[in-house]
């Protein structure tokens, strides 16, 4: 191999040579077919093999992680939006329930309050048992509501391409501006 000694020199010349070199040499084994494709690509594009391999490694090692991170972040953002929507829905449902309860609950005389408390305790116990039964069965109130579908990456890309294909609305028919 031209230009590279078989052993590394020691002493002052080695430290100077290492300080000026901005790249490290690596040895990788690839199939003969891939090597041929690399040579053909470099010849066609007028790139060095080192530049192509460095760009490919950089893209492989850096971009997928950042894209994966952005996708996960987007997924978390959508989950948070769904959580906010569900919380707002439950808050509104509770407010409606309280308004109805105040509108229809009669005022009680002091003699009727003890019987009402016992009845309320029994009904509350029944409510809690039914709630636990539904919760352990996997049924949720929010499952009964219509779902808002968020587009995935492929749907967003298709919509962007469709929007690009549309004529420019700022240009009027006949080439005249409005």
N, C-alpha and C positions, 0 to 999 in steps of 0.2 A: 504494500500500500504506500503510495507516494506521499512524501511529506510528513509521515508519522513514524517516529522511531519505535523500535520494538520494545524498548524499555524507557521509562520516564527518566529524564536527566535530573540530577540533583544539584543543589547549590544555588548560586545567584541566578544563573540563566534560567533555571526551572521556575523560580518565583516570578521573574519578569515575564516569561512566556505565558504562565498561567494568568497573570494579571491582565494581559492584553487580550486574551482570548475571551470572547463574549458568548461562546457556545460550547457545549459539551458534546463529545462524540459518544454515540451509543451504537450498539450492534443489535440488530433485530433480524430474525429469520422470517422470511415470507415465502410463500409458494412461488414456483417459477412463473406460473400464470399471472399472479398478482404483480410480480416484478416486471414482467413484460408489459402489462397494462400501465404500470407506473412510468416506465420508460417511454411508451407511446404517448401518454398524456403529457409528460414533461416536454417532449419534443414538439407536440402540437401546440402547446400553450407557451412555449419558450420559458419555462420555469425550471429551476433546479430541483433535483429530487429532494434535497434537504428542505427547501421552502415548501414543497407540497406536503411532505411528511409532517413538518412542523405545524402547518396550518391545519392538517387533518387531526393531528393529536390535540392541538389547542381546541378545535371545535368539539372533538369527542369528549375531552376532559372538562371543559368549562361550560359550554352551552347547555348540554342536557341537564346538568344540575340546576342551572339558573331557571331553565324552562320548567323543570319539575317543581322547583320551589314556587315559581309564579302560579303554576296550575294548582298546587296545594293551597297557596294563599287565596286564590280565586275561589276554590271549593270551600275554604273556611269562611270567606266573606259571604258566600251564598247561604251557608249554614247559619251564620249569624243573622242574616236578613230573615230567614225563615223563623228563627227563634224570636226575633223582634215582632214579626207578624203574628206568631202564635200567642205571644204575651199580650199584645194589643187586643187580639180577639178575645182572649180569656178575661182580660180586664173589662172590656166592653160588656161581655156576657154577664160578669159578676155585677156590674153597675146596673144593668137592666133587671137582674134578679132582685137586687136590693130595692130598686124603685117599685117593682111589682109587689114585693113583700110589704113595703110601707103602705102602698095603696090599698091592699086587700086585707091586711092584718087588723082585726078589730082591737080596740082598747079594752083591757080587761079590768074588772073590779078586783079589789084586793082578795076577795074570797075565791075567785077563779084562778088566781095566779099560781097557787100550789099545784092544782090539777094540770094547768097548762105546762108547768115546768116538768112534771113527771111525763106527760105526753111528749114533750119536746125531747126529753132524754131518750125515750124509747124510739122515737122516729129518727133521731140522730144516730143511734146505735144501728138501726136497720140501714140507714143511708151508708154508714161506714162499712158495713158488711157487704153491701151491694157494690160499693166502690172498690173494695179490695178484691172481690170476685172478678169484676171487669178488668181491673188493672193486672191481675195475675193471668187472666185469660188472654192478654195481649191487645184487647180492644181499647182504643183511645178515642176520645171525643173528637180530636182533631182529624182522625181518619175519616170521619163522616163528612168533612168539609171538602169542597173542591180544591184540588192542588194547583199551585202556580208552577208551571214548568219553566225552568231556566234553560236557555240554549247551551249546548256544549260547544267546544272549539270548532268542530266541523260545521255546525249550523251557523256560527258567527262568521266563519270564513266564506261560506256560501252566500250569506246575506250581503257581505261586503262586496263580493264579486258581482252579485246581481245589482247592487247600487251603483257600482262603477259602470255597468253596461247601460244604465238608463241615460237618456239624453240630458244635457245640462239644462235645468229649469230656468237659469238666468238668461238664456238666449231665446228670443221669441221666434215663432214660426216665420220662415222667410228670411232669416238672417238679421232681422232688425232687432235692436234692443228696445225694451219697454220704456 
